[in-house]
């Protein structure tokens, strides 16, 4: 699935930013950021396995919530000088794209018969 693939790519991007920014030695912040980013793809994968649209939408909702949490964290880390404006802008663009894709997929699944 495209949104799963994009969420895995976001994790890789987040990992690279962490290792090349002021977050490298902030163990608590980097752990939380990695965990919440990984939860997007994990929830997509878990929801898919239920083979039930209602359950899948529930897990997609969790993924979308995690995207919001990541957006917040990335913005706070930019505002505190832990990541650069360039890193912030690139990550926010990717996160927003994933969030919009999840929302569209949720809408699609909600309107299909396989409940």
C-alpha positions in Angstrom: 0.0 0.0 0.0 1.2 3.4 -0.9 0.4 5.0 2.5 2.3 2.3 4.3 5.3 2.7 2.1 5.3 6.5 2.5 5.0 6.1 6.3 8.1 3.7 6.3 10.0 6.3 4.2 9.0 9.0 6.8 10.5 6.8 9.5 13.8 6.7 7.6 13.7 10.5 7.0 13.1 11.0 10.7 15.9 8.7 11.7 18.3 10.6 9.4 17.2 14.0 10.8 17.7 12.7 14.4 21.2 11.6 13.6 22.1 14.9 11.9 20.6 17.4 14.4 20.5 18.5 18.0 18.2 15.6 18.7 21.1 13.1 18.4 21.9 13.3 22.2 18.4 14.0 23.4 17.6 10.4 24.1 14.0 10.9 25.4 13.0 13.2 22.5 14.5 11.0 19.8 13.0 7.9 21.3 9.5 9.4 21.5 9.8 10.7 17.9 11.0 7.4 16.5 8.3 5.5 18.4 5.4 7.7 17.2 6.7 7.7 13.6 7.0 4.0 13.6 3.4 3.7 15.0 2.0 5.1 11.7 3.2 2.2 9.6 2.6 -0.3 12.4 -1.0 0.7 12.8 -1.6 0.6 9.0 -0.1 -2.9 8.9 -2.1 -4.1 11.9 -5.4 -2.7 10.6 -4.8 -4.3 7.2 -4.5 -7.7 8.8 -8.0 -7.6 10.2 -9.5 -7.8 6.7 -12.4 -5.7 7.9 -12.9 -2.2 6.8 -14.3 -1.0 10.1 -11.3 -2.3 12.0 -8.9 -0.9 9.3 -10.4 2.5 9.6 -10.0 2.4 13.3 -6.3 1.7 13.0 -5.9 4.3 10.2 -7.4 6.8 12.7 -4.6 5.9 15.1 -2.1 6.4 12.4 -3.6 9.8 11.5 -3.4 10.8 15.2 0.3 9.8 15.3 0.9 12.0 12.2 -0.5 14.9 14.2 1.8 14.2 17.1 4.8 14.0 14.8 3.8 17.4 13.3 3.7 18.9 16.7 7.0 17.4 17.8 8.8 18.5 14.6 7.4 22.0 15.0 8.5 22.2 18.7 12.0 20.9 17.8 12.3 23.5 15.1 11.2 26.3 17.5 13.7 25.2 20.1 16.5 25.1 17.5 17.0 21.3 17.6 16.3 20.9 13.9 16.8 23.3 11.0 14.1 25.1 9.0 14.9 23.0 6.0 14.6 19.8 8.0 11.3 21.0 9.5 9.8 22.1 6.2 10.7 18.8 4.4 9.3 16.7 7.3 6.1 18.7 7.7 5.4 18.4 3.9 5.8 14.6 4.1 3.7 14.3 7.2 0.9 16.4 5.8 0.9 14.3 2.6 0.6 11.1 4.7 -2.1 12.5 6.8 -4.2 13.6 3.8 -3.6 10.2 2.2 -4.8 8.4 5.4 -7.9 10.6 5.5 -8.7 9.8 1.9 -8.2 6.1 2.4 -10.4 6.2 5.5 -13.1 7.8 3.5 -12.8 5.3 0.7 -12.9 2.3 3.1 -15.9 3.8 4.9 -17.8 3.9 1.7 -17.1 0.3 0.5 -19.1 -2.8 1.2 -16.5 -5.1 2.9 -17.5 -4.2 6.5 
